Every structure is written in C-alpha cells, then in structure tokens.
Amino acid sequence: MKRILSVLIFSIFYAVALHAQTTAMGPAEKKLTDSLCSCITHLDQNKIHTKKEAMDAFMDCFTKQSDMLVEVTQEKNLSMEDNAAMHSLGVEIAKNLMNEKCAGFMQLAVKMAQKGDAGSEASSTEGKFKRIDNKGFNYIIVAGDDNQEKSFLWLEQFSGSENFMSNPASLAGKTLKIDWKEIEVYLPGSKGYYKVKEITGITVL
C-alpha cells in the first residue's frame, strides 16, 4: 500500500503542476474525494511550510482513506499492481480536488508545487552543448572534456531557457553551465520511478 500511495502522491504533484482538467466522478471516487478534502481542510496549514511537509501531510490523509482507494480501483476496474493505472488515478484525484474547489487542497497544492525545499541540494555541471533529445520531455545534452555525454531534463521554465526555444542549433559547441537538482519522476515507458537531473538554470559561458 505504501508503494501505491507513493505512486499516487507523485502523480498528484504533477497534476497540480500541470493544472490538469477534470472528468466526471463515480460514487466511490466522489466519496474518496470528499473524504480527502475534509481531512486536508482540517490540517493546520500554519505548520506546513515546505514541499516535503505538504506531501507528507497529503500522504497521511491519503493513508487514512486507503479502504476507499480500494473501492475506487474496483469501481474503475483497475489493478493496484499496475503503476501506470495508479499514476493515472492519482492525476484524476488531483483534478477532482481542484474541480471541487477544495480550499485546503488549494493551499496545500501551492506548497506541493514549490520549486524545492530548503534541504534540496543544488548542483551544477559544465560542458559543451551537443543537442536536445525529445523523449516525451526535452533533455539537453552536453559533453565534458572526456566527450562523455550527460543529459538534463527540461521540465519547467528556467533562467536561460529562452536561448533554447527558437534556434538551439546556434549554441552547438558552446560551453554551458547547467544548474540542476535531482528529482524522482515516473516514466510511463519504463513503468517505474527514476532519478533525473532537472534543469533550474543555464548560463552560456
């Protein structure tokens, strides 16, 4: 159950980030949505400051509704062992909460969508720009002095992103300083979570 909830939480986080639109709910799904909203609304938001604290608080509320989650998967004929299905369900639940205008969730969502926590470790890498690979998301590829290629995920707007939107080929061979942070994302093609380096800023040197 903990693994399933983890899948749902990450899916909900990305649904919040993408401002996804909603669809109609079945009775079990409506019951779960209302119960989650009630639990979240009774949280002491003044004690929740970071993304991690927000996600932990949401996880706690979700855990309390685990029996209802089973009912929802039965209603939708989903397997709790199917990560892709659980990912889609997590996105749908987040859309439901937003559509229902759950005030507590809206407050929590702002904190869940923060760029990073105080404990997040930022890093930087320098290398010559090679190309942009599109694998569902864009990955900026650079190579060091040893010619070994490294990829960095372009997930959100970052400082310097405009340089890569119109004519990235003009930057070929130029040295870049890439600021990044490590995050864990769900890759549908691999049906699993993987750590990737998300770009937070790029400077052309």
N, CA, C and O of each residue as an XYZ file, in Angstrom:
820
protein
N       0.821     -1.209      0.000
C       0.000      0.000      0.000
C       0.856      1.260      0.000
O       0.508      2.243     -0.654
N       1.986      1.240      0.736
C       2.858      2.414      0.772
C       3.403      2.732     -0.613
O       3.500      3.900     -0.990
N       3.765      1.680     -1.384
C       4.280      1.895     -2.746
C       3.198      2.523     -3.618
O       3.467      3.444     -4.388
N       1.963      2.012     -3.489
C       0.854      2.533     -4.281
C       0.589      3.996     -3.953
O       0.368      4.810     -4.849
N       0.612      4.327     -2.658
C       0.385      5.718     -2.249
C       1.489      6.631     -2.765
O       1.227      7.775     -3.137
N       2.722      6.130     -2.790
C       3.834      6.933     -3.306
C       3.612      7.270     -4.771
O       3.854      8.398     -5.200
N       3.146      6.277     -5.546
C       2.844      6.499     -6.960
C       1.776      7.568     -7.099
O       1.893      8.467     -7.932
N       0.728      7.470     -6.277
C      -0.377      8.428     -6.338
C       0.072      9.837     -5.976
O      -0.333     10.809     -6.615
N       0.915      9.944     -4.941
C       1.354     11.270     -4.491
C       2.151     11.980     -5.575
O       1.915     13.159     -5.836
N       3.099     11.279     -6.218
C       3.880     11.896     -7.283
C       2.992     12.289     -8.456
O       3.206     13.330     -9.076
N       1.996     11.460     -8.762
C       1.073     11.767     -9.851
C       0.259     13.004     -9.531
O       0.029     13.845    -10.400
N      -0.176     13.118     -8.292
C      -0.956     14.275     -7.858
C      -0.118     15.542     -7.936
O      -0.608     16.595     -8.342
N       1.147     15.436     -7.545
C       2.041     16.586     -7.615
C       2.147     17.104     -9.045
O       2.076     18.313     -9.268
N       2.317     16.204    -10.022
C       2.460     16.645    -11.412
C       1.153     17.146    -11.981
O       1.154     18.031    -12.837
N       0.034     16.601    -11.524
C      -1.267     17.124    -11.953
C      -1.432     18.561    -11.482
O      -1.944     19.409    -12.213
N      -0.995     18.829    -10.255
C      -1.040     20.197     -9.714
C      -0.172     21.118    -10.557
O      -0.577     22.230    -10.898
N       1.031     20.645    -10.890
C       1.967     21.461    -11.665
C       1.432     21.769    -13.056
O       1.712     22.832    -13.610
N       0.656     20.833    -13.627
C       0.157     20.994    -14.991
C      -1.237     21.619    -15.042
O      -1.753     21.877    -16.130
N      -1.849     21.865    -13.892
C      -3.199     22.429    -13.828
C      -4.160     21.614    -14.678
O      -4.902     22.167    -15.489
N      -4.146     20.286    -14.492
C      -4.938     19.387    -15.330
C      -6.438     19.628    -15.174
O      -6.906     20.067    -14.123
N      -7.191     19.327    -16.256
C      -8.640     19.494    -16.243
C      -9.320     18.230    -15.713
O      -8.731     17.149    -15.715
N     -10.561     18.381    -15.263
C     -11.252     17.290    -14.584
C     -12.172     16.485    -15.496
O     -12.491     16.901    -16.610
N     -12.593     15.313    -14.991
C     -13.576     14.473    -15.671
C     -14.627     14.056    -14.640
O     -14.465     14.317    -13.448
N     -15.722     13.399    -15.103
C     -16.804     13.002    -14.209
C     -16.337     11.935    -13.221
O     -15.476     11.114    -13.537
N     -16.928     11.962    -11.997
C     -16.568     11.009    -10.946
C     -17.666      9.980    -10.748
O     -18.848     10.276    -10.919
N     -17.257      8.747    -10.379
C     -18.206      7.730     -9.961
C     -18.475      7.900     -8.471
O     -17.803      8.698     -7.817
N     -19.451      7.165     -7.913
C     -19.816      7.301     -6.489
C     -18.643      7.061     -5.541
O     -18.441      7.843     -4.611
N     -17.865      5.996     -5.754
C     -16.741      5.691     -4.863
C     -15.664      6.764     -4.968
O     -15.054      7.146     -3.969
N     -15.439      7.241     -6.185
C     -14.429      8.286     -6.394
C     -14.861      9.589     -5.734
O     -14.034     10.303     -5.166
N     -16.162      9.903     -5.806
C     -16.685     11.120     -5.166
C     -16.542     11.017     -3.655
O     -16.184     11.990     -2.992
N     -16.820      9.838     -3.111
C     -16.706      9.625     -1.666
C     -15.255      9.813     -1.208
O     -14.997     10.438     -0.179
N     -14.307      9.263     -1.987
C     -12.890      9.415     -1.646
C     -12.459     10.874     -1.740
O     -11.750     11.374     -0.867
N     -12.885     11.550     -2.790
C     -12.532     12.966     -2.986
C     -13.031     13.818     -1.826
O     -12.295     14.656     -1.304
N     -14.289     13.604     -1.420
C     -14.867     14.382     -0.319
C     -14.146     14.101      0.998
O     -13.915     15.016      1.788
N     -13.790     12.833      1.238
C     -13.099     12.460      2.481
C     -11.700     13.051      2.522
O     -11.245     13.525      3.563
N     -11.013     13.019      1.369
C      -9.680     13.624      1.300
C      -9.750     15.121      1.558
O      -8.933     15.676      2.292
N     -10.736     15.768      0.944
C     -10.888     17.214      1.121
C     -11.129     17.549      2.589
O     -10.560     18.505      3.116
N     -11.968     16.764      3.241
C     -12.273     17.004      4.652
C     -11.019     16.871      5.510
O     -10.766     17.694      6.389
N     -10.232     15.821      5.245
C      -9.005     15.599      6.017
C      -8.016     16.741      5.800
O      -7.426     17.255      6.751
N      -7.845     17.130      4.539
C      -6.881     18.192      4.205
C      -7.326     19.525      4.798
O      -6.504     20.303      5.281
N      -8.632     19.781      4.758
C      -9.163     21.048      5.270
C      -8.908     21.200      6.770
O      -8.778     22.317      7.272
N      -8.836     20.077      7.482
C      -8.620     20.128      8.932
C      -7.131     20.143      9.309
O      -6.790     20.144     10.492
N      -6.251     20.154      8.305
C      -4.818     20.259      8.599
C      -4.499     21.658      9.112
O      -5.163     22.625      8.739
N      -3.487     21.767      9.963
C      -3.018     23.076     10.414
C      -2.004     23.578      9.400
O      -0.821     23.249      9.476
N      -2.479     24.382      8.445
C      -1.617     24.851      7.356
C      -0.455     25.714      7.856
O       0.562     25.844      7.175
N      -0.607     26.297      9.040
C       0.466     27.134      9.594
C       1.697     26.322      9.986
O       2.781     26.872     10.181
N       1.514     25.002     10.100
C       2.639     24.140     10.464
C       3.267     23.476      9.246
O       4.211     22.697      9.373
N       2.738     23.786      8.061
C       3.240     23.190      6.815
C       3.913     24.281      5.992
O       3.260     25.224      5.544
N       5.215     24.149      5.798
C       5.963     25.213      5.125
C       6.644     24.755      3.835
O       6.708     25.516      2.870
N       7.149     23.534      3.806
C       7.939     23.068      2.675
C       7.161     22.083      1.804
O       6.109     21.575      2.195
N       7.710     21.825      0.604
C       7.103     20.842     -0.292
C       7.019     19.472      0.382
O       5.997     18.793      0.294
N       8.093     19.074      1.051
C       8.122     17.760      1.696
C       7.049     17.660      2.777
O       6.350     16.651      2.874
N       6.923     18.707      3.587
C       5.909     18.705      4.644
C       4.505     18.621      4.045
O       3.634     17.938      4.583
N       4.294     19.319      2.930
C       2.986     19.298      2.270
C       2.676     17.914      1.722
O       1.561     17.416      1.872
N       3.663     17.295      1.087
C       3.453     15.972      0.509
C       3.282     14.919      1.602
O       2.496     13.985      1.447
N       4.013     15.068      2.705
C       3.860     14.141      3.832
C       2.460     14.261      4.446
O       1.842     13.258      4.803
N       1.974     15.491      4.561
C       0.643     15.722      5.125
C      -0.426     15.108      4.224
O      -1.388     14.504      4.699
N      -0.238     15.274      2.918
C      -1.197     14.698      1.980
C      -1.141     13.175      2.035
O      -2.177     12.511      1.983
N       0.055     12.627      2.139
C       0.229     11.177      2.244
C      -0.504     10.649      3.471
O      -1.140      9.596      3.410
N      -0.419     11.377      4.588
C      -1.081     10.951      5.817
C      -2.595     10.909      5.626
O      -3.255      9.965      6.058
N      -3.144     11.944      4.972
C      -4.582     11.971      4.711
C      -4.987     10.829      3.777
O      -6.025     10.197      3.969
N      -4.164     10.577      2.777
C      -4.474      9.520      1.819
C      -4.450      8.154      2.511
O      -5.293      7.297      2.244
N      -3.474      7.966      3.402
C      -3.352      6.688      4.107
C      -4.617      6.387      4.905
O      -5.048      5.237      4.989
N      -5.209      7.429      5.489
C      -6.422      7.261      6.290
C      -7.628      6.853      5.436
O      -8.626      6.355      5.957
N      -7.523      7.070      4.113
C      -8.627      6.735      3.212
C      -8.303      5.513      2.354
O      -8.922      5.311      1.309
N      -7.337      4.694      2.785
C      -6.867      3.579      1.962
C      -7.979      2.592      1.608
O      -7.971      2.022      0.517
N      -8.939      2.382      2.522
C     -10.052      1.467      2.233
C     -10.895      1.995      1.071
O     -11.349      1.234      0.216
N     -11.093      3.316      1.058
C     -11.864      3.924     -0.024
C     -11.116      3.831     -1.348
O     -11.731      3.713     -2.407
N      -9.787      3.885     -1.286
C      -8.982      3.772     -2.503
C      -9.220      2.412     -3.159
O      -9.315      2.309     -4.382
N      -9.313      1.379     -2.336
C      -9.594      0.035     -2.865
C     -10.947      0.033     -3.581
O     -11.090     -0.570     -4.644
N     -11.926      0.702     -3.000
C     -13.259      0.772     -3.605
C     -13.208      1.488     -4.959
O     -13.897      1.105     -5.904
N     -12.381      2.528     -5.033
C     -12.274      3.282     -6.289
C     -11.630      2.425     -7.379
O     -12.077      2.436     -8.526
N     -10.583      1.683     -7.020
C      -9.934      0.823     -8.028
C     -10.903     -0.255     -8.512
O     -10.875     -0.639     -9.681
N     -11.755     -0.739     -7.618
C     -12.761     -1.730     -8.022
C     -13.806     -1.091     -8.930
O     -14.249     -1.695     -9.907
N     -14.189      0.124     -8.599
C     -15.177      0.848     -9.405
C     -14.666      1.078    -10.820
O     -15.434      1.041    -11.782
N     -13.366      1.315    -10.939
C     -12.766      1.610    -12.235
C     -12.105      0.391    -12.884
O     -11.494      0.494    -13.948
N     -12.238     -0.756    -12.229
C     -11.615     -1.992    -12.745
C     -10.109     -1.823    -12.970
O      -9.576     -2.203    -14.012
N      -9.439     -1.246    -11.971
C      -8.000     -1.036    -12.051
C      -7.276     -2.024    -11.142
O      -7.813     -2.471    -10.128
N      -6.056     -2.351    -11.526
C      -5.218     -3.202    -10.681
C      -4.283     -2.321     -9.868
O      -3.625     -1.439    -10.420
N      -4.221     -2.552     -8.564
C      -3.350     -1.770     -7.705
C      -1.881     -2.120     -7.923
O      -0.994     -1.452     -7.391
N      -1.625     -3.168     -8.705
C      -0.257     -3.543     -9.040
C       0.223     -2.865    -10.318
O       1.394     -2.965    -10.681
N      -0.687     -2.177    -10.994
C      -0.367     -1.503    -12.260
C       0.042     -0.060    -11.970
O      -0.810      0.792    -11.720
N       1.336      0.209    -12.004
C       1.839      1.557    -11.690
C       1.267      2.619    -12.622
O       0.937      3.722    -12.189
N       1.153      2.277    -13.904
C       0.635      3.249    -14.873
C      -0.812      3.615    -14.546
O      -1.200      4.779    -14.639
N      -1.609      2.614    -14.161
C      -3.001      2.870    -13.807
C      -3.093      3.712    -12.539
O      -3.926      4.614    -12.447
N      -2.234      3.418    -11.561
C      -2.227      4.183    -10.317
C      -1.769      5.620    -10.557
O      -2.244      6.551     -9.907
N      -0.844      5.786    -11.495
C      -0.398      7.132    -11.863
C      -1.572      7.930    -12.426
O      -1.804      9.073    -12.029
N      -2.311      7.317    -13.355
C      -3.462      7.997    -13.962
C      -4.529      8.313    -12.925
O      -5.160      9.369    -12.970
N      -4.726      7.386    -11.987
C      -5.717      7.610    -10.934
C      -5.309      8.767    -10.035
O      -6.149      9.576     -9.640
N      -4.031      8.850     -9.712
C      -3.538      9.950     -8.889
C      -3.780     11.299     -9.541
O      -4.185     12.257     -8.882
N      -3.527     11.365    -10.854
C      -3.778     12.601    -11.604
C      -5.264     12.944    -11.552
O      -5.640     14.101    -11.364
N      -6.100     11.926    -11.720
C      -7.546     12.146    -11.721
C      -8.047     12.648    -10.366
O      -8.912     13.522    -10.307
N      -7.505     12.098     -9.281
C      -7.925     12.519     -7.945
C      -7.551     13.980     -7.699
O      -8.323     14.739     -7.114
N      -6.359     14.361     -8.151
C      -5.947     15.758     -8.012
C      -6.866     16.679     -8.801
O      -7.228     17.755     -8.325
N      -7.242     16.265     -9.997
C      -8.159     17.056    -10.813
C      -9.507     17.200    -10.116
O     -10.122     18.266    -10.136
N      -9.956     16.102     -9.496
C     -11.232     16.155     -8.767
C     -11.185     17.176     -7.636
O     -12.109     17.973     -7.471
N     -10.102     17.146     -6.858
C      -9.971     18.064     -5.725
C      -9.936     19.516     -6.190
O     -10.498     20.396     -5.538
N      -9.277     19.762     -7.313
C      -9.217     21.125     -7.846
C     -10.579     21.549     -8.373
O     -11.004     22.686     -8.167
N     -11.266     20.633     -9.056
C     -12.577     20.939     -9.613
C     -13.604     21.201     -8.511
O     -14.488     22.045     -8.658
N     -13.472     20.458     -7.397
C     -14.385     20.639     -6.272
C     -14.046     21.893     -5.473
O     -14.741     22.246     -4.521
N     -12.957     22.564     -5.882
C     -12.509     23.788     -5.211
C     -12.299     23.556     -3.718
O     -12.729     24.348     -2.880
N     -11.631     22.457     -3.411
C     -11.308     22.131     -2.021
C     -10.285     23.138     -1.507
O      -9.124     23.116     -1.916
N     -10.717     24.016     -0.614
C      -9.861     25.117     -0.155
C      -8.567     24.616      0.484
O      -7.493     25.158      0.228
N      -8.674     23.577      1.318
C      -7.487     23.044      1.975
C      -6.491     22.503      0.970
O      -5.284     22.691      1.117
N      -7.000     21.828     -0.053
C      -6.112     21.268     -1.073
C      -5.444     22.375     -1.878
O      -4.267     22.275     -2.224
N      -6.197     23.429     -2.173
C      -5.621     24.552     -2.926
C      -4.432     25.146     -2.170
O      -3.410     25.477     -2.770
N      -4.574     25.279     -0.853
C      -3.472     25.796     -0.042
C      -2.293     24.836     -0.056
O      -1.138     25.240     -0.196
N      -2.611     23.555      0.091
C      -1.570     22.538      0.118
C      -0.884     22.427     -1.240
O       0.324     22.198     -1.317
N      -1.657     22.589     -2.307
C      -1.120     22.462     -3.662
C      -0.040     23.503     -3.937
O       0.957     23.221     -4.602
N      -0.256     24.714     -3.415
C       0.742     25.770     -3.605
C       2.081     25.340     -3.010
O       3.135     25.583     -3.598
N       2.032     24.705     -1.850
C       3.268     24.260     -1.187
C       3.845     23.018     -1.873
O       5.064     22.853     -1.933
N       2.980     22.149     -2.388
C       3.443     20.960     -3.090
C       4.145     21.327     -4.396
O       5.018     20.598     -4.867
N       3.757     22.458     -4.973
C       4.317     22.870     -6.258
C       5.511     23.801     -6.121
O       5.981     24.350     -7.118
N       6.004     23.987     -4.915
C       7.184     24.833     -4.717
C       8.364     24.277     -5.497
O       8.452     23.073     -5.738
N       9.275     25.170     -5.892
C      10.448     24.763     -6.680
C      11.304     23.754     -5.946
O      11.869     22.856     -6.570
N      11.410     23.881     -4.647
C      12.249     22.947     -3.895
C      12.242     23.300     -2.433
O      11.847     24.403     -2.055
N      12.678     22.366     -1.599
C      12.745     22.600     -0.164
C      14.110     23.145      0.222
O      15.054     23.117     -0.568
N      14.198     23.640      1.447
C      15.473     24.162      1.929
C      16.536     23.081      1.924
O      17.729     23.362      1.801
N      16.081     21.823      2.061
C      17.044     20.735      2.099
C      17.436     20.212      0.736
O      18.312     19.352      0.638
N      16.802     20.716     -0.338
C      17.137     20.248     -1.668
C      18.554     20.660     -2.029
O      18.951     21.806     -1.819
N      19.307     19.725     -2.570
C      20.692     20.014     -2.904
C      20.811     20.417     -4.367
O      20.444     19.645     -5.253
N      21.320     21.619     -4.630
C      21.508     22.106     -5.994
C      22.936     21.819     -6.440
O      23.871     21.878     -5.642
N      23.093     21.509     -7.716
C      24.411     21.211     -8.268
C      24.554     21.915     -9.605
O      23.583     22.472    -10.119
N      25.739     21.898    -10.169
C      25.966     22.490    -11.493
C      26.983     21.648    -12.254
O      27.844     20.991    -11.668
N      26.858     21.689    -13.569
C      27.740     20.937    -14.455
C      28.083     21.812    -15.652
O      27.226     22.537    -16.158
N      29.319     21.750    -16.102
C      29.734     22.471    -17.299
C      30.062     21.482    -18.411
O      30.617     20.410    -18.171
N      29.708     21.865    -19.621
C      30.003     21.014    -20.764
C      29.606     21.701    -22.055
O      28.919     22.721    -22.040
N      30.041     21.139    -23.168
C      29.712     21.707    -24.476
C      28.358     21.187    -24.941
O      28.077     19.990    -24.887
N      27.531     22.115    -25.395
C      26.184     21.762    -25.838
C      26.245     20.907    -27.100
O      26.891     21.261    -28.086
N      25.542     19.753    -27.035
C      25.528     18.839    -28.185
C      24.191     18.898    -28.938
O      24.164     19.078    -30.156
N      23.097     18.746    -28.208
C      21.792     18.678    -28.881
C      20.673     18.646    -27.825
O      20.930     18.635    -26.621
N      19.432     18.631    -28.314
C      18.262     18.429    -27.459
C      17.567     17.148    -27.913
O      17.201     17.017    -29.081
N      17.388     16.221    -27.005
C      16.669     14.984    -27.293
C      15.243     15.115    -26.781
O      15.018     15.584    -25.665
N      14.284     14.700    -27.596
C      12.880     14.722    -27.179
C      12.433     13.294    -26.872
O      12.326     12.457    -27.768
N      12.176     13.032    -25.590
C      11.704     11.715    -25.150
C      10.440     11.897    -24.309
O      10.357     11.438    -23.169
N       9.459     12.580    -24.904
C       8.274     12.959    -24.130
C       8.501     14.318    -23.505
O       7.640     15.194    -23.592
N       9.652     14.503    -22.872
C      10.135     15.796    -22.401
C      11.454     16.064    -23.114
O      12.081     15.144    -23.639
N      11.872     17.328    -23.131
C      13.165     17.666    -23.733
C      14.308     17.413    -22.753
O      14.211     17.733    -21.568
N      15.371     16.844    -23.260
C      16.604     16.640    -22.491
C      17.725     17.381    -23.202
O      17.980     17.153    -24.385
N      18.393     18.272    -22.473
C      19.541     18.993    -23.036
C      20.784     18.156    -22.786
O      21.065     17.760    -21.655
N      21.521     17.894    -23.851
C      22.692     17.022    -23.788
C      23.972     17.846    -23.913
O      24.120     18.644    -24.839
N      24.884     17.644    -22.980
C      26.195     18.293    -23.039
C      27.267     17.217    -22.894
O      26.994     16.106    -22.439
N      28.487     17.565    -23.289
C      29.615     16.632    -23.170
C      30.790     17.345    -22.521
O      31.068     18.505    -22.823
N      31.485     16.635    -21.618
C      32.651     17.195    -20.942
C      33.912     17.030    -21.773
O      33.859     16.648    -22.942
N      35.039     17.322    -21.155
C      36.321     17.211    -21.856
C      36.603     15.777    -22.294
O      37.325     15.549    -23.264
N      36.031     14.811    -21.575
C      36.223     13.402    -21.930
C      35.250     12.948    -23.019
O      35.224     11.777    -23.396
N      34.436     13.911    -23.525
C      33.449     13.651    -24.577
C      32.307     12.739    -24.125
O      31.537     12.253    -24.953
N      32.195     12.508    -22.818
C      31.103     11.686    -22.297
C      29.851     12.551    -22.165
O      29.885     13.620    -21.555
N      28.752     12.080    -22.739
C      27.531     12.868    -22.755
C      26.741     12.733    -21.454
O      26.689     11.667    -20.841
N      26.128     13.854    -21.054
C      25.271     13.878    -19.874
C      23.968     14.565    -20.264
O      23.975     15.532    -21.026
N      22.841     14.060    -19.736
C      21.540     14.630    -20.094
C      20.875     15.282    -18.885
O      21.018     14.829    -17.749
N      20.145     16.355    -19.166
C      19.468     17.126    -18.119
C      18.037     17.410    -18.568
O      17.808     17.845    -19.697
N      17.088     17.163    -17.687
C      15.668     17.276    -18.016
C      15.194     18.733    -18.013
O      15.400     19.465    -17.045
N      14.560     19.133    -19.109
C      13.936     20.448    -19.227
C      12.463     20.263    -18.893
O      11.661     19.946    -19.772
N      12.102     20.461    -17.624
C      10.747     20.191    -17.149
C       9.924     21.458    -17.021
O       8.750     21.477    -17.389
N      10.530     22.516    -16.503
C       9.826     23.775    -16.301
C      10.658     24.916    -16.874
O      11.816     24.736    -17.250
N      10.040     26.095    -16.933
C      10.777     27.269    -17.378
C      11.921     27.535    -16.402
O      11.745     27.449    -15.187
N      13.088     27.857    -16.944
C      14.243     28.151    -16.101
C      14.990     29.346    -16.663
O      14.777     29.742    -17.809
N      15.863     29.914    -15.855
C      16.656     31.060    -16.284
C      17.550     30.657    -17.454
O      18.401     29.778    -17.314
N      17.361     31.294    -18.599
C      18.148     30.977    -19.786
C      17.431     30.067    -20.763
O      17.975     29.771    -21.826
N      16.219     29.611    -20.437
C      15.518     28.665    -21.319
C      15.167     29.270    -22.671
O      15.048     28.558    -23.668
N      15.000     30.608    -22.698
C      14.646     31.256    -23.964
C      15.704     31.041    -25.045
O      15.394     31.076    -26.235
N      16.960     30.817    -24.628
C      18.039     30.595    -25.595
C      17.873     29.291    -26.366
O      18.464     29.116    -27.431
N      17.064     28.371    -25.825
C      16.925     27.050    -26.428
C      15.565     26.852    -27.097
O      15.270     25.762    -27.587
N      14.738     27.898    -27.121
C      13.387     27.756    -27.657
C      13.304     28.068    -29.145
O      12.505     27.452    -29.851
N      14.100     28.999    -29.638
C      13.974     29.413    -31.035
C      14.973     28.727    -31.960
O      14.581     28.101    -32.945
N      16.268     28.843    -31.646
C      17.290     28.289    -32.536
C      18.418     27.656    -31.718
O      19.524     28.194    -31.672
N      18.146     26.512    -31.068
C      19.166     25.886    -30.225
C      20.411     25.458    -30.991
O      21.491     25.352    -30.411
N      20.264     25.208    -32.307
C      21.417     24.772    -33.111
C      22.524     25.825    -33.111
O      23.695     25.494    -33.294
N      22.155     27.102    -32.904
C      23.155     28.172    -32.912
C      24.087     28.086    -31.716
O      25.140     28.723    -31.696
N      23.696     27.286    -30.702
C      24.516     27.142    -29.494
C      25.419     25.906    -29.547
O      26.171     25.640    -28.611
N      25.338     25.164    -30.639
C      26.117     23.923    -30.763
C      27.608     24.187    -30.525
O      28.192     25.089    -31.126
N      28.209     23.393    -29.645
C      29.635     23.509    -29.362
C      29.978     24.535    -28.306
O      31.124     24.601    -27.861
N      29.001     25.347    -27.890
C      29.273     26.364    -26.877
C      29.251     25.732    -25.484
O      28.535     24.760    -25.242
N      30.039     26.292    -24.582
C      30.122     25.757    -23.223
C      28.979     26.304    -22.379
O      28.740     27.511    -22.334
N      28.280     25.393    -21.712
C      27.152     25.765    -20.863
C      27.448     25.423    -19.414
O      28.111     24.430    -19.117
N      26.955     26.245    -18.534
C      26.937     25.922    -17.104
C      25.489     25.614    -16.762
O      24.636     26.502    -16.793
N      25.208     24.355    -16.434
C      23.846     23.924    -16.144
C      23.663     23.753    -14.642
O      24.344     22.944    -14.012
N      22.749     24.513    -14.081
C      22.367     24.333    -12.675
C      21.216     23.336    -12.648
O      20.284     23.443    -13.446
N      21.271     22.371    -11.742
C      20.248     21.336    -11.721
C      20.020     20.812    -10.309
O      20.811     21.034     -9.392
N      18.902     20.107    -10.182
C      18.600     19.411     -8.922
C      18.099     18.020     -9.290
O      17.519     17.817    -10.357
N      18.329     17.079     -8.404
C      17.898     15.711     -8.661
C      16.475     15.509     -8.176
O      16.150     15.835     -7.034
N      15.622     14.970     -9.043
C      14.243     14.667     -8.679
C      13.923     13.238     -9.117
O      14.637     12.645     -9.925
N      12.843     12.705     -8.569
C      12.401     11.366     -8.944
C      11.106     11.499     -9.724
O      10.150     12.107     -9.241
N      11.062     10.930    -10.936
C       9.881     11.055    -11.782
C       9.427      9.683    -12.254
O      10.202      8.727    -12.291
N       8.142      9.612    -12.614
C       7.587      8.368    -13.146
C       7.712      8.382    -14.667
O       7.262      9.322    -15.321
N       8.324      7.341    -15.229
C       8.476      7.218    -16.671
C       7.532      6.118    -17.160
O       7.798      4.936    -16.938
N       6.421      6.495    -17.829
C       5.427      5.506    -18.252
C       6.017      4.395    -19.119
O       5.633      3.233    -18.988
N       6.944      4.748    -20.000
C       7.528      3.743    -20.884
C       8.267      2.660    -20.129
O       8.311      1.512    -20.570
N       8.844      3.011    -19.002
C       9.598      2.047    -18.190
C       8.776      1.515    -17.023
O       9.203      0.592    -16.330
N       7.581      2.102    -16.800
C       6.697      1.717    -15.699
C       7.441      1.698    -14.367
O       7.393      0.720    -13.622
N       8.121      2.791    -14.089
C       8.847      2.883    -12.829
C       9.316      4.302    -12.578
O       9.209      5.165    -13.449
N       9.837      4.541    -11.381
C      10.373      5.845    -10.999
C      11.882      5.859    -11.158
O      12.567      4.891    -10.826
N      12.391      6.975    -11.672
C      13.829      7.104    -11.891
C      14.282      8.501    -11.479
O      13.537      9.474    -11.591
N      15.502      8.574    -11.008
C      16.073      9.868    -10.645
C      16.646     10.529    -11.888
O      17.379      9.909    -12.659
N      16.297     11.804    -12.068
C      16.795     12.566    -13.209
C      17.296     13.920    -12.707
O      16.983     14.341    -11.594
N      18.069     14.582    -13.543
C      18.603     15.896    -13.207
C      17.741     16.955    -13.882
O      17.786     17.118    -15.101
N      16.950     17.680    -13.074
C      16.081     18.719    -13.619
C      16.822     20.047    -13.685
O      17.443     20.473    -12.710
N      16.752     20.695    -14.837
C      17.441     21.971    -15.038
C      16.739     23.085    -14.264
O      15.519     23.228    -14.338
N      17.516     23.871    -13.522
C      16.985     25.042    -12.835
C      17.532     26.347    -13.425
O      17.021     27.427    -13.125
N      18.561     26.248    -14.258
C      19.132     27.427    -14.906
C      20.286     27.040    -15.811
O      20.999     26.074    -15.539
N      20.471     27.790    -16.882
C      21.602     27.548    -17.798
C      22.257     28.891    -18.147
O      21.578     29.861    -18.482
N      23.565     28.919    -18.062
C      24.336     30.105    -18.464
C      25.259     29.711    -19.601
O      25.974     28.713    -19.505
N      25.250     30.489    -20.681
C      26.183     30.253    -21.784
C      27.486     30.957    -21.454
O      27.507     32.178    -21.294
N      28.571     30.204    -21.350
C      29.874     30.752    -20.947
C      30.658     31.259    -22.146
O      31.775     31.752    -21.990
